[in-house]
Amino acid sequence: MRNLVKGLTAHLGELALLAGAAGVTVGAGLICLPAGFITGGVLAILGGVLSIWGGGANEPE
């Protein structure tokens, strides 16, 4: 259980970013379904770019 909590707290920023992106995508999808798909795709691409830029975060402790 401690490993799970430690892993979640280590990636709290990424989890918050993912939850926010999911909320925006669902909200856009409720307004117009194609807008939800487009928003989800754009946010997925931006998440990949941010992941590439922040690639040095997994260094050993």
C-alpha positions in Angstrom: 0.0 0.0 0.0 2.9 2.3 0.8 4.3 1.8 -2.7 1.0 2.7 -4.3 0.7 5.9 -2.2 4.4 6.8 -2.9 3.9 6.2 -6.7 0.7 8.3 -6.8 2.3 11.2 -4.9 5.4 11.1 -7.2 3.1 11.5 -10.2 0.5 13.8 -8.7 1.2 16.6 -11.2 0.7 14.3 -14.2 -2.5 12.8 -12.7 -3.9 16.3 -12.1 -3.1 17.2 -15.7 -4.7 14.0 -17.0 -7.9 14.6 -14.9 -8.1 18.2 -16.2 -7.7 17.2 -19.8 -10.4 14.5 -19.3 -12.7 17.1 -17.8 -12.2 19.5 -20.6 -12.7 16.8 -23.3 -15.9 15.5 -21.7 -17.2 19.1 -21.4 -16.5 19.8 -25.0 -18.1 16.5 -26.0 -21.3 17.3 -24.1 -21.6 20.5 -26.2 -20.7 18.9 -29.5 -19.4 15.3 -30.0 -16.9 16.1 -32.8 -15.5 19.0 -30.6 -14.9 16.5 -27.9 -12.9 14.2 -30.2 -10.9 17.1 -31.5 -10.2 18.4 -28.0 -9.2 15.0 -26.8 -6.8 14.5 -29.7 -5.2 18.0 -29.2 -4.8 17.4 -25.5 -3.3 14.0 -26.1 -0.8 15.5 -28.5 0.1 18.2 -26.0 0.4 15.7 -23.2 2.9 13.7 -25.4 4.9 16.8 -26.1 5.0 17.7 -22.4 6.1 14.2 -21.6 8.9 14.4 -24.1 10.1 17.8 -22.7 10.0 16.6 -19.1 11.7 13.3 -19.9 14.5 13.8 -17.3 12.2 13.4 -14.3 12.7 9.6 -14.0 16.2 9.7 -12.8 17.2 7.3 -10.0 17.0 8.6 -6.5 
